[in-house]
Amino acid sequence: MRELHMDRRLFICFVLLFFIFVLVACGNHGEKVVPPDILSDNSPDEYIFTGYDDNSVYDTTGMPRFSHAPGVYQNAISVAITCENPGYIVRYTADCSLPTTESPVYDQPFYMEYGQGDDNNSNVTVYNIRAASFDKEGKMIGRVVSASYLFTKDGNRFSTKIISLVTANENLYGSNGIIDNAINRGRTWERPVNFQLYSPDGRIEVQQDLGIRTNGTGSRLNIQKNFRLFARREYTEETGHLLSALFPGLVSEYYGAQIEEFDTFLVRGGSTNLHDTMITNLIAYELMEDSRVDVANFEPAALFINGEYYGLMMIIEDYSPYYFESHYGVDEEKIATINFTVVSQGPYAGLNWEPDDCTTQEYEEWAAVRHFLETKDMTQADNYTAASKMIDIENFIQYITYECYLNNWDWPRNNQRVWRYTGVSGDNASHIEGVGGYDPDAEYGFDGRWRFVAKDLDISQGVNAYPELGYYAPIDTDFFQVMSKDYNSQNRTYEIFRNLMFNEGFCRSFYLYVCEFMSTRVEVDTYLEIINRLALQIADEMQYHCQKYGDTLRDWDKDIHSMRQFAEQRPAYVLDDINVYSARKGHGYTMVTMELTDITGGSIRYNNATFTKSTKIYSLRDLSMPLEIIPDPGFEVGEVIISGGSYNNGMLTLSEYNCVLNVSFIRTGQSVPKKNTPDHIVINEIGHSSQEKVNGYDWIELYNPTDHDINLRGYTLTGRSKSHTFPSIVVPAGGFKVIFCSGTQEGGVYAPFTIAKGNILTLYDSGGAVIDKITIQMIASKTHLGRYPDGGEWKELSQYNVSPNAPNSFLEGIYHYYGEKVQNAVMINGILIDKSLFEITDDGKMTTTLSKLLTAQDLTTLEKSSLNMYLKMYQKDEIIDMNTMLELHRIKEDFSVYYVAALNSYIITF
């Protein structure tokens, strides 16, 4: 933190103005202040610095007032302090301690600027002023007012919110400090702190005096500590809650309004993820939003403690009783919460369930519930019915699926928490001796059943936190091993699951939810979008965080890439794990996949999920389930074609491992815009092979399909963990813009990466929303990727169709190259196959045999071998109708077949 010094140049002027200033202040309860100079013009003209959004909460009479609002500044300022009562003395400190009667008397403004001697590794200089008014007898008037001023070297460098924590140094360090004694817990190790929160553009959002403790288990030994903050009347007597919308958009499920009060919350670092992605836990939370598993909301923030940069942290909701009251409307005095964690001392020491906020009776009731679930015969209907009154079965199934799929290494031996409402009193409520009550008619949360919450998934999703110690979560870990590892007498979550699986209803519900979960929440594109969005949100701050803790951005990029690999590759492993487990246990369920092809004009609903685009759906073989087909306005259902199954009377049954569902919709005559027609810039064509490079560079073509010009200012293109934000570049209506992957400036139009298999190209608009994305998969030689028609579906186009800054063509390039030879023909990987190998039947069908295709002279040995593999379902001399190739194309991800009706020709690539 920078030392303050008085601006002697202003001293004389200030003395002359001081009495005028005081007189104005005495007649004005709203002292004029200057907002941070980098903020927008909508800063308030008047700022009474009380720490509350609503100044009426606190009586500020006689308290010091600052001429400048706390916040982020670029240019030097001089901060003056006034008091409306000239009989009071204002005293201040600049070392974060509380002002006393021994502190210096304020007598002139403080001059502040960015300091070149800053040692924060953050490009930020911080000044902390704490001031209080005293009467002539030395009595403090009101309370201490604290203000932090942050100065940046080159404008506002922040992309996240900013926290400033200010407290006396002895509260942090030394024999009584919570950072130097981080393993200590409880109220006796809670210290007062002033909490200030700023928006990314430097505005102060809230300031309030709170209590602070260290938080966590093993992470208490980390260099970067985690903190839990408490709002209490002893710190701010007017309210027992923090009055602020800490999480914009967080709406109470019960009250339907923004949650703007908190009694506790966490300011949490990377924990065991400190030297890894920093967002593994956040991604896990977002994947389960709006599920039956409670997840905490979060907000990334850069933290400064007494002016020292502490790195990137996360503001996270705390699962206190008030959390459940604010979300569900239940009385916080009637909430029981219990943790399973490493307990360091006391009667529950060791790996054990530990009372969090509950009575001894409630703790014993939870033990009785666990014993019942572990030991009773769940094939008996009465026992399973009783079990479903004790715990929320749906919550438990979702919780188990979530933790196991994401491969949470530090679970279930740690990081479990359950809660229930203890005030059950409905007319139909039943009270089970020793295990609590249940009300079947109550609203969600009021029914008295125990529920699990998501907690601390830092070592999950491919993260290698400390591989030398075995702390890692690889992609291929068996789904069920995640749950059964490190079994002990207290942690019997797997035993509960194993016993419940003897019940057929539970067993079926579990397998169906795994299918739903894999089809929706961790669907690859959905998963990757969350990873990329959160990584982009913290990327700017990570360069400073890495400097602080001895890491590099390159290592961070690798860790983010590992998570992307997990998102892409985990499904195949879990599918195998589920099927092996089911077969071994004799459950009789087999998970299969179904490719849903483009369904323009409507949507389908299947297994509790709605699908509106081409995707992979997971389901169970030989199990008939309803398939609801929902046309958009102006459309009606056309054909429903299922390959590898059957569809009758609204029921879909899958009978093969890899099925294909095609649902077509036809217009009813209404004028309805085509579904999914882009109304924004799209990635339209990609050139990356040696034949397609332009000026020696890979390239990406953007297309504007709208009827108006679009300026790319502020748009961002990402690939291979790198990104580029465009300057002012206009793409005309219906026009194109080529982005060269040169890594160097080309008039502001370039991408700092090359194109390769596995790339995920993502285009963000100026507001940070994803507007287009494509994953580059392996494609056939002599082809490249492009939308056809422009803005339409992605296709593998011939290298002869390369058309940067021009409309894409699926046919013309080939026709121009081959002329009439391409009529009634077959082209394989760009090679025109001898027409004598094909026959045209009387009804116009083109046929051949595998034996004939393998004699094609221009195909390489490798291509013939691959062709033989793709067509292995045919006998050598079996007649192959080329139209059946189109069905094969839908099944084989890397085998593409296109029919060109105008030429009666087929184009095959692999």
Sequence and secondary structure as in RCSB ss.txt:
>XXXX:A:sequence
MRELHMDRRLFICFVLLFFIFVLVACGNHGEKVVPPDILSDNSPDEYIFTGYDDNSVYDTTGMPRFSHAPGVYQN
AISVAITCENPGYIVRYTADCSLPTTESPVYDQPFYMEYGQGDDNNSNVTVYNIRAASFDKEGKMIGRVVSASYL
FTKDGNRFSTKIISLVTANENLYGSNGIIDNAINRGRTWERPVNFQLYSPDGRIEVQQDLGIRTNGTGSRLNIQK
NFRLFARREYTEETGHLLSALFPGLVSEYYGAQIEEFDTFLVRGGSTNLHDTMITNLIAYELMEDSRVDVANFEP
AALFINGEYYGLMMIIEDYSPYYFESHYGVDEEKIATINFTVVSQGPYAGLNWEPDDCTTQEYEEWAAVRHFLET
KDMTQADNYTAASKMIDIENFIQYITYECYLNNWDWPRNNQRVWRYTGVSGDNASHIEGVGGYDPDAEYGFDGRW
RFVAKDLDISQGVNAYPELGYYAPIDTDFFQVMSKDYNSQNRTYEIFRNLMFNEGFCRSFYLYVCEFMSTRVEVD
TYLEIINRLALQIADEMQYHCQKYGDTLRDWDKDIHSMRQFAEQRPAYVLDDINVYSARKGHGYTMVTMELTDIT
GGSIRYNNATFTKSTKIYSLRDLSMPLEIIPDPGFEVGEVIISGGSYNNGMLTLSEYNCVLNVSFIRTGQSVPKK
NTPDHIVINEIGHSSQEKVNGYDWIELYNPTDHDINLRGYTLTGRSKSHTFPSIVVPAGGFKVIFCSGTQEGGVY
APFTIAKGNILTLYDSGGAVIDKITIQMIASKTHLGRYPDGGEWKELSQYNVSPNAPNSFLEGIYHYYGEKVQNA
VMINGILIDKSLFEITDDGKMTTTLSKLLTAQDLTTLEKSSLNMYLKMYQKDEIIDMNTMLELHRIKEDFSVYYV
AALNSYIITF
>XXXX:A:secstr
    EE HHHHHHHHHHHHHHHHHHHT SS   B  TTS TTS S    SSSSSGGGS  TT  EESB SEEESS
 EEE EE S TTSEEEEESSSS   TTS B  S EEE   TT  SSSSEEEEEEEEEEE TT  EEEEEEEEEEE
EESSS   SSEEEEEE  GGGTSSTT TTTTTT  SGGG EEEEEEEE TTS EEEEEEEEEEEE SGGGGSSS 
EEEEE  TTTSTT SSEES SSTT B TTT SB  EESEEEEE  GGGTTTTS HHHHHHHHTTTSSSB   EEE
EEEEETTEEEEEEEEEE   HHHHHHHH   GGGEEEEEEEEE SSTT EEEEEEEE  HHHHHHHHHHHHHHHH
S TTSHHHHHHHHHHB HHHHHHHHHHHHHTT TT SSS EEEEEE     TT EEETTTEEE TTS TT S  B
EEB     S TT  SBGGGTB   TT  HHHHHHTT  SS  HHHHHHHHTTSHHHHHHHHHHHHHHHHTTT HH
HHHHHHHHHHHHHHHHHHHHHHHTT  HHHHHHHHHHHHHHHHHHHHHHHHHHHHHHHHHT    EEEEEE   T
TEEEEETTEEE SSEEEEEETT  EEEEEEE TTEEEEEEEEESEEEETTEEEE SSEEEEEEEEEE SS    T
T  SS EEEEEE STTT BTTB EEEEE  SSS EE TT EEEETTEEEE  S EE TT EEEEE  SS STT B
 SS   TT EEEEE TTS EEEEEE     TTEEEEEETTTTEEEEEEGGG  TTS   SSHHHHHHHGGGGTT 
EEETTEE  GGG EE TTS EEE HHHHTT TTS HHHHHHHHHHTTTS TT  EEHHHHHHHHHH TT EEEEE
TTTTEEEEE 
